[in-house]
Amino acid sequence: MTTITPERPSTSPIAVQGDAATSAISEWPDVDQLYRRLAALVAQPMRPIRADAMATVMRWFDERCATSKRLAEQAKAVIPGGVQHNLAFNHPFSLAMAQAEGAWLTDVDGNRYIDFLQAGGPTLLGSNHPEVRRHVHAVIDECGPVTGLLHEYEIKLAELVCQHMPGVEMLRLLGSGTEAVMGAVRLARAHTGGKWIIKIGGAYHGWSDQLVYGMRLPKTGRLEAIGIPRGATGHTQECLPNDLEELRRKLRWNRLRGGTAAVLLEPLGPESGTRPVTRDYNAQVRALCDEFGALLIFDEVVTGFRLGMGGAQGYFGVTPDITVLGKCLTGGYPMAGAIGGRRDIMMSLAGGIGTTARRAFVGGTLSANPLSCVAGYHALVEAKRSNAAVVAGRAGDRLRAGLDEIIRRRGLPYVAYNMGSIVHLQTSGVLLLDTSSLWKLLKLKEEAKRRKHMMEEMGAAYAAHGLITLAGSRLYTSAADSDEVVDDALNRFDDVFALV
């Protein structure tokens, strides 16, 4: 095993909001250069794991993961595809976990992994943080997980979020990021009277009917809208990330036919920055929304609190009208979702005595339950106390710098970059395929299938070397990722890349 000593992250020539020493993102990538590198990756032949090495990887799963394999087969009999969520899919079969703690996962066969999935991003402190767990145990002992009535931690959590997120004056808790996006879109239409929702193509905003549109790959429209009537997406549009002129054209045209209720975006770029936006993009979109009377919705399901207590809006210095929060809100505990925003907008969600003439109906029986609220409050208190976003961001810097060194030394075309604790490792480029023309879209399916399979094989090779990632191409670092953990992980990545 080769010992990797990562280079110290370089100082970016691009300014960041606030002091880099106290920012979760120490440098913003040079987006133009990054797109050139990503285009070069996609333009050349793929560099997958060698066939002989892949056979060895598959044997590892057969020999070391017998219980996971049995459970995966058992699951297929009662769960469609054998998984309840795509995060759980792992080639060649799902790995069943028995323990999660800090930076590590242990499966039912006793194999131990460095956890760069972190449940898809919410466990900024690391998995199963003991201080949060202690408070959750206490509230379960005292009143149980749910009462259906008001609990003080609903207020404490809402006050904490409102205190730190610039665009949040009031908060409505819901059950998931998907629910929160659905509610935010309804709220925007109720407040503005506008019909159209413009999303940035390639972004994932949950699976509600109106937003299964242009998912993962821009300009693919209803490609994945199986089972969804055309009317459900009839007022959904998409624009390419960073294309402000296209956005302006749509806003101008919509003004003549019902108005734009909102522009909805992930502030780092689609798929948590898989297609990154330029440093000033959010501010420019804010200006366009103001010009055309549309609301700006930030989807901060991933970035909220992971980029600091103020989220992406705090980092960029751009205040959205509505903020969507999800799994980030409760530190990995269930029923995590919320809509936040300006008081005058949020009052359209009021029920009972406070109902306005333009009420937007949303709800959820288990929303704002004591278990979720106490977990969220204490996870955020601990994140603030320990400066977790900055600590995790520096771990992301160290991981990315080390990956860069391995990629250069081994002469691979792969691309690694990070926005703090959100680290991207592009090896197949499946989410970066060119969809700018009808001809390219027609050729897309087979090419995407080949590249997706390569990405799945890379993910399997990572797992066989004790690394858990998100789909083999995204890695979330946490405050539990010490220098020793990151350096251990880099040695393992180096061993995987030796198999290419």
N, C-alpha and C positions, 0 to 999 in steps of 0.2 A: 504494500500500500504506500503510495507516494504522499509525502507530507506537503501540504499546500500552505503557503504563507500569503494571504491576500494582500494586495496593495492597499494603501490608505486611499479612500475615495478622494477623487480630485475635487477641487473647488470649481463649481460651475460658473461660467461667465454670465449665466442667466440669473437675474435677481430672484430671490424668494421673499415671501411676505414675512417680515420680522427677522429676528436674529437666527442665522442658520444653526447656531449652537442650541437653540431652544425650539427649533422647528422639527416636526416629525419627518419632513422632507428636507434633507440637507442640500439637495441640488435638484433642479428640474432638468429633465433630459433635453438635449438639443434635438428637437422633434424632426427638423428637416433631415439632419444626418441620420437619425434613427430610421426614418421611413426609407431612406436610400439603402441602408443595411438590410432592412426587412424585405425590400423589393429584390435585392440581390439574393437573399436566402430563397425566396420563392422562385426566382428565375432559373436557378441551377438544379441539377439532379438532387434528389433527396439523399441524405446520408443516414440511413437507419442503422440499427444494431445488426451486425453480421448474422447470417443464418445459423452458423455453428454456435455462436455465442447466445443467440436467442434460444436455441435448443437447451443450452445449459440453464438459462433463466427459467424455462418451462419446467425443467426437472426440479429446480429449487422449490417451485410451488407444489409439485407432486410429493416431494419428499418431506418438506418442512411445514406444509399447510393443510394437512389431511383433514383436520376438524373444520377449518374454514371451507374447504371444498365440499365436505359433507353437508354443512349448513347451507351453502350456496345452492346445492342441488335440492335440498329440502325446501328452501325458500321458493324455488321456481314453481313448486306445486300449488302454492297458495298466494304468491305475490307476483303480479305481472312482470315478467323479465327477471324476477328474483331480487329486485331492489325497489325500495320505496322512494328513492331520490337519486338523481344522477350522480351526486357526489359519492355515493356508495359503490358505484361501478368501478371495478378494477379488472384489467385484463390479466389472466384468463378467467378469473372469477373473483367475486367479492371477498374481501378479507374481513372476518368477524373479529371485532375488538372486545377485549375483556377489561382493559384498564387504560385510563388516560390521566396523565399527571404532568403538568408543566410542559416541557418540550417533547415529551415521549408518549408513544402509544405502545401497548402490548396486546398482541392478538391471542385468540383462544388456544393457540398452539405454543404460546410462550415466546414467540418472536417479537423482538423489540425494534421500534422504528423511531427515527426523528420525525416529528410531526410538523410538516409544512402545509398541511391542509387546514389545521386549526378550525375544523368544523365549517370550512368555507369562509373563515375570516372573523367570526365574532369574538373568539377567545384571545383578545389582545394581551391579557395577563398571562396566557398559557392555560392549558386545560385544567379544569377542576380546582380552581384556586382555593386554598384552604380558608382564607378569611371570608370570601363570599359564601363558601359552603357552610361555614359556621352560622352565618346569619340566616341562610335558607333553612337549615335544620331548626333554628329557633322559631321561625315563623310557622313552619309546619307543625311543630310541637304546640304552639300557642293557639293557632286558629285554623290550621289546615291550609291547603293550597288555594282554595277558592271559597268565597262567601256569597258572591253575587251582589254585594253591597259595597259601600265606600270603605276604603282602608287608607290609613295615613300615608303609607308608602306610595300610593298613587300620586299624592300631592308632592311628597318629597322628591320623587323621581322627576315629575313634571317641572318643579321649581329648579332642579339642578340642570335639566336640559335647557330651560328658558334662560337661565343665568349665563350659560356658556355659548350657546349657538346664536349667532347674530340675527338670523332670520326667524327665530322661534320666539314668539310672544305668548303663544298658547300651544298646548299639546293635547292631542287626542290619541289614546293608546288603542291599538288593534292587535290582531293575532299574528300577522306576518308582513313581510315586505310586499308581497303580492296584494294583500288586502289594502295596505296603505297606499299603494299606487292607484288601485281602483278608486279608493276614496278621494285621493288627491285630484284625480282627473274629474270626478263628479263635482267636487268642490270648486274647481276652477271654472267649470261650465256654469255652475249655479251662480258664482260671483260675477262672472263677466257677461254671461249670456251668449258667449261665443260657442261655436260648434266644433271647430277643428282642433286637433291635438297634433303637434309636430314633434316627433321624436328624432333623436340622432341615430341614424341607421347603424345596425350592428349591436346596439345596446340590448341588455336583458333587463326588463322591468317586471318580471314575474310572468305568469301564464294566463292572465285574464284575457277574455276574447279580443278586446279592442287593441291589445298590445302584443299579441302574437303576430307581429308584423315587422319585417326587416330585422329579424332576430339573428344575432351572431355574425351574419354577413350583411353589410349594407346593400341596399337596392334589391333585396330579394323579396320584398313585399310580403305576400301571403304564402310564401313557399312552405312554411310549416303550419299553416292555418287549417289543418285537417279537422273536420268536425265543427268548424266555425263558420256561420253564415256570412256572406259578403257584407251584409248590412252592419255587422258588428265592427268591422274595420272600415266602414264607409267614410268615416271622418277622421281616420288616422293617416298621417303622412310621415315620410322620413326624409332626412337630408343627410348627405355625407358629412362626417366629422370634419371640422375646419373649413367647410365651404360656406362662408358667410353670405356670399352672393346668392346661392341657391336658397338659403334660409330667407333672405330678404324678398326674393321673388315669390316664395310661397306666402309669406306674411302679406305682401302687397295684394296678391291674387285673392287670398282668403278674405281680405277686408271687403271685397265686392260680393262675397257669397256666404255670409253668416258669421264671419269673424273668427279669429284664432283665440281659443280659450287659454292655451298654454303651450309653451315649449318645454319639453321634458328631456332631461339629459343626465348622464353620469358625468360629474365634473372633471374626472381624470381622462375621460374618453370612454367609448364603448367597451364593455367587458373589463371594467376596472383598469382601463388604460391599455388594453390589447391594441387598440387603435388610438394612440395618445393624442390629446389636443395640445395646441400651442399654449404657451404660458398665459397669453392675454385673451384666449378664446372666450372664456366664461364672461369676462367683462364686456366683450363685444356683443355677445348674445344678450346680456342684460340690457345693453343700450338699444338693441333692436326691439326687444320686448317692450321697453318703455316707449319707443317711437310708435309702435303699432298697437299699443294697448293690450298686449298679451301678458299673462302671468308667466313667471319663470319658476319651474319646478326643478329642484335638485334632488336626484335620487342618491341619498347618502346611506343606503343600506349597508354598503361596505365601508365607505370612507368616514362615516360619522364616528367620531372618537378615535378611530384608527389613525387619522391624520391630526389628532389633537382634540382637546375638549370642544373646540369650535368647529370641528369637521373640516371638510374641503372649503366651505364658505369662509371659515376663519382663516385658512391658509391663503386662499386667493384674494381675500378682501372683497368678495362679491356676495351681496345679500340676495338670496332668492325670495320669492313671495311665499312659496310653499316648500317645505322640506319633507322628504320621505325617509323614514328610518325603519330598520328591520332588525335583522339578527344582531347587528352591532349594539342594540339598545340594552340587552339583558345579559351580556357577557357569556352567551352560549346557552342560557336557560330558555325553555320553550315559551311560546306566545310572545314573540318579539316583533313588534311593529308599531308605527306611530305616524301620524300626520302632524306637522308643526307649521306654524306660519304667523302672519300678521293677525292681530286681534280682529280687525274688521272682516277679514276673510274667514277666519276660524269660527266666528260666531254663527256662521251658516250651518255649523254642525251641532249647534245647541239643541237639546231636546227639552220637553216639558215646558216649564214657565218661561225659559229663555229662548224659546223657538222664535226664529225670525220669519219674515214672509217668504224668504227663499231658502228654506231648509234643505240641506243635502243629507239624505238619509244614509247613515252608515251605522254599523253596530257589530257586536260580537259578545256572546254570553260569557266567554272565558277571558275576554280582553281585560287588561288591567287587574289581573288576579294578584293576590298578595305575594305568592311565590315569585312570579315574574318581576314584580315591582321591587321587592326587597333585593332580589338578585341584581337587577339593573342598577338600583341606587348604589349598592355597596361595590359593585364592579366599577362604576364610574368614580366613586369616591377613592377607591384604591388606585385606579388608573391615574387620577389627578395627583394623589399623594406620591406615587412612585414615578411620575413622569413616564408612564408606560409607553405612550406613543413615540416619544423620542428614543427611549431605550430600544424598542422594537424596530424603529426606523434605522438606528445605527447598526443593528444586527442585519437588516436588509442591505445596507450599504456594504457591509463586510462580505455578505454572501454574494452579492452581485460582483464586487471587485474580484473575489476569488474565482467565480465562474468565468469572468472575462479573462483572467490569467490562464485558466485551463483551456478555454476555447482558442486563445491565441497560440498557446504552446503546442496544442495538438493540430493546429491548422484547420479547424472546423468552421463551417459557415454559420454556425448558430449565433443567436443574438440574445444577450442578457441585458436587462435594464431594470431599474426600479424607481418607484415613487415611494420612498421611505420603506415601510414594512410590506409593501406589495411588490413582489419581485416577479418579473416575467422572464421565462426561459423558452425562447422560440427555437424549436428544432425542426419541425415539419412545416410551420407556417400555414396550417389549415385554416385559421381564422383570418388570414391576411390575403386570401385569393382575390384577384381582380374581378369585381362584379360591375364594372362601369358600363358594359354594353350588353345587349341581348345575346350576341354571339358568345361572349365569354360566359354568360349565365347558362347557356345551353351546354357548354363544355364542362360546367362546374361540377356536376354530380359525381362523375367518375374520378376526377382529380381530387375532389374533397374526400372521397371514400379512401383513396390510397394514402393521402396525407393523414387522415384521421387514424388509420390503422398503424401508421408509423408512430404517431403520438401515443397511441395506446401501448405499443410495444416499448417505447421509451419509459412510460409510466410503470410498466411491469418490471423493467430492468431496475428502475429506481427502487421499487418496493423490494425486489430480491436483494438489494444492497442496503436495505434498512432505511429507506426514505419514502415518506408518504407525501404526495403532491396533489394539487388539484389538476386532474386530467393531464398530468405530465407536462404542463406548460405554465403553471402559476404556483407561486410559493408565498405563503403568508408567514412572516416571522412574528414572534411574540416577545414580550418582555422576559420570558423564560429562556430565550436563546442567548446564552452566554457566548463569549468568544470561543470557549472550548467546544461547545455544541456546534457552532457554525463551522469551525475548522474540522471537526470530525465529519460533518456533512460534506464539506468540500473534498475531503479524501475519498468519500464514497462516490461523489459525482465524478471525480477523476477516474475511478475504477470503472464506472459505467461508460464514460466516453472512450476508454481504452478498447471497448467492445465494438466501436463503430467501424 
